[in-house]
Amino acid sequence: MTRAIFPGKFDPVTMGHLDIIRRASHLFDSVVVAVFETPINATLFTTDERKALLREAVDDMKTVEVDSFQGLTVDYVRSKKAQAIVRGLRLYTDFEYEFQMALMNRKLAPEIDVVCLITSLDYQFVRSSLLKEVAQLGGDITGLVPPHVAKAMQARFSRRR
């Protein structure tokens, strides 16, 4: 059984993330979407909230599970007995960063492959940080995040005003 890990902050999960997750689920028998645990002040949503939003977003994908981790990604990948790390590439600027990370991961864990999927054209400009900024300023992010995520973001930002 082939298993892949798709790690990230997912703060929040976007349609671009879901595009990569769905496509990865067709390439691997099992995909674990792994939420990186970061300090609460560095994210809009807590780790548990991000996991819950992701679980709802991937509910129809039967071979996808959601989990969280801390520490080195390769250590988590080994603990889950996975063979690959999945990453999404939007623009050429992503390639340089992902290439460096892939080389470091290869050095740390040569048995783990990195599989990069090119983001669909519809989502190449979508970044979680940009969507948070637009939503906080009252902009419409419909179609860029799942509806339940847009609702959660709206609720979070209305509390901050």
C-alpha positions as CSV (number, residue, x, y, z in Angstrom):
1,M,0.0,0.0,0.0
2,T,1.4,3.4,-1.0
3,R,0.9,6.2,1.4
4,A,1.7,9.9,1.1
5,I,1.8,12.8,3.5
6,F,0.7,16.2,2.5
7,P,2.1,18.5,5.2
8,G,1.2,22.2,5.8
9,K,-0.3,24.8,8.1
10,F,-3.6,24.9,6.2
11,D,-4.5,28.2,7.9
12,P,-7.0,28.0,6.3
13,V,-7.5,25.2,3.9
14,T,-8.1,26.5,0.4
15,M,-9.5,25.1,-2.9
16,G,-5.9,24.9,-4.1
17,H,-5.1,22.6,-1.2
18,L,-8.1,20.5,-1.9
19,D,-7.2,20.3,-5.6
20,I,-3.8,18.9,-4.6
21,I,-5.3,16.5,-2.0
22,R,-7.8,15.2,-4.5
23,R,-5.2,14.6,-7.2
24,A,-2.8,13.0,-4.7
25,S,-5.6,10.6,-3.6
26,H,-5.7,9.3,-7.1
27,L,-2.0,8.6,-7.1
28,F,-1.6,7.0,-3.7
29,D,-3.7,4.3,-1.9
30,S,-3.8,6.6,1.2
31,V,-3.1,10.3,1.8
32,V,-2.6,11.8,5.2
33,V,-3.1,15.6,5.3
34,A,-0.8,16.6,8.2
35,V,-1.4,19.9,9.9
36,F,1.8,21.4,11.3
37,E,1.3,22.4,14.9
38,T,2.5,26.0,15.3
39,P,2.1,28.5,18.2
40,I,-1.5,29.7,18.4
41,N,-0.5,33.4,17.9
42,A,1.0,32.5,14.5
43,T,-2.3,31.1,13.0
44,L,-5.8,32.3,12.6
45,F,-7.2,29.0,13.7
46,T,-5.9,26.6,16.3
47,T,-4.5,23.2,15.3
48,D,-7.8,21.5,16.3
49,E,-9.8,24.0,14.4
50,R,-7.7,23.6,11.3
51,K,-8.0,19.8,11.6
52,A,-11.8,20.1,11.9
53,L,-12.1,22.4,8.9
54,L,-9.9,20.0,6.9
55,R,-11.9,16.9,7.9
56,E,-15.1,18.6,6.8
57,A,-13.5,19.6,3.5
58,V,-12.2,16.1,2.7
59,D,-15.2,14.2,4.0
60,D,-16.0,12.8,0.6
61,M,-12.5,11.6,0.0
62,K,-12.5,8.1,1.5
63,T,-8.7,7.5,1.3
64,V,-7.7,10.7,2.9
65,E,-7.2,11.2,6.6
66,V,-6.3,14.3,8.6
67,D,-3.8,14.4,11.4
68,S,-1.4,16.8,13.0
69,F,2.3,16.7,13.8
70,Q,5.3,18.7,15.1
71,G,8.9,18.4,14.5
72,L,10.6,17.3,11.3
73,T,8.3,16.2,8.5
74,V,10.5,13.3,7.6
75,D,10.2,11.9,11.1
76,Y,6.4,12.1,10.9
77,V,6.4,10.5,7.4
78,R,8.5,7.6,8.8
79,S,6.1,7.3,11.8
80,K,3.2,6.9,9.4
81,K,5.1,4.4,7.3
82,A,4.6,6.6,4.2
83,Q,6.7,6.6,1.1
84,A,6.2,10.1,-0.2
85,I,5.7,13.8,0.7
86,V,3.3,15.6,-1.5
87,R,3.8,19.3,-2.2
88,G,1.9,21.7,-4.4
89,L,3.7,24.2,-6.7
90,R,1.8,27.4,-7.7
91,L,4.4,29.6,-9.3
92,Y,8.1,29.4,-10.2
93,T,8.9,31.1,-6.8
94,D,7.5,28.0,-5.0
95,F,9.9,25.8,-7.0
96,E,13.0,27.3,-5.5
97,Y,11.8,26.8,-1.9
98,E,10.4,23.4,-2.5
99,F,13.5,22.3,-4.3
100,Q,15.7,23.2,-1.3
101,M,13.3,21.5,1.1
102,A,13.2,18.4,-1.1
103,L,17.0,18.2,-1.2
104,M,17.2,18.6,2.6
105,N,14.5,15.9,3.1
106,R,16.5,13.7,0.7
107,K,19.6,14.2,2.8
108,L,17.7,13.4,6.1
109,A,15.6,10.5,4.7
110,P,16.8,9.2,1.3
111,E,14.1,6.5,1.3
112,I,11.3,9.1,1.1
113,D,10.4,10.7,-2.2
114,V,8.9,14.2,-2.7
115,V,6.1,14.4,-5.3
116,C,5.3,17.9,-6.5
117,L,2.0,18.5,-8.2
118,I,1.4,21.7,-10.2
119,T,-1.6,23.6,-8.9
120,S,-4.5,24.0,-11.3
121,L,-4.6,27.3,-13.2
122,D,-7.7,28.4,-11.3
123,Y,-5.8,28.4,-8.0
124,Q,-2.2,29.5,-8.9
125,F,-2.6,32.9,-7.2
126,V,-4.3,31.5,-4.1
127,R,-2.3,31.7,-0.8
128,S,-3.8,31.3,2.6
129,S,-2.1,34.5,3.8
130,L,-3.6,36.5,0.9
131,L,-7.1,35.1,1.5
132,K,-6.9,36.0,5.2
133,E,-6.0,39.5,4.3
134,V,-8.8,39.8,1.8
135,A,-11.4,38.3,4.1
136,Q,-10.3,40.5,7.0
137,L,-10.8,43.6,4.9
138,G,-14.3,42.3,3.9
139,G,-13.4,41.0,0.4
140,D,-15.3,38.1,-1.2
141,I,-13.3,34.8,-1.2
142,T,-16.2,32.7,-2.5
143,G,-14.9,29.8,-4.6
144,L,-11.4,30.1,-3.2
145,V,-12.1,28.3,0.1
146,P,-14.9,25.8,0.9
147,P,-18.1,27.5,2.1
148,H,-17.7,26.3,5.7
149,V,-14.2,27.7,5.8
150,A,-15.4,31.1,4.5
151,K,-18.0,31.1,7.2
152,A,-15.5,30.3,9.9
153,M,-13.2,33.0,8.7
154,Q,-16.0,35.6,8.6
155,A,-16.9,34.6,12.2
156,R,-13.3,34.9,13.4
157,F,-12.8,38.3,11.8
158,S,-16.1,39.7,13.0
159,R,-15.0,38.9,16.6
160,R,-11.8,40.8,16.1
161,R,-13.5,44.0,14.9
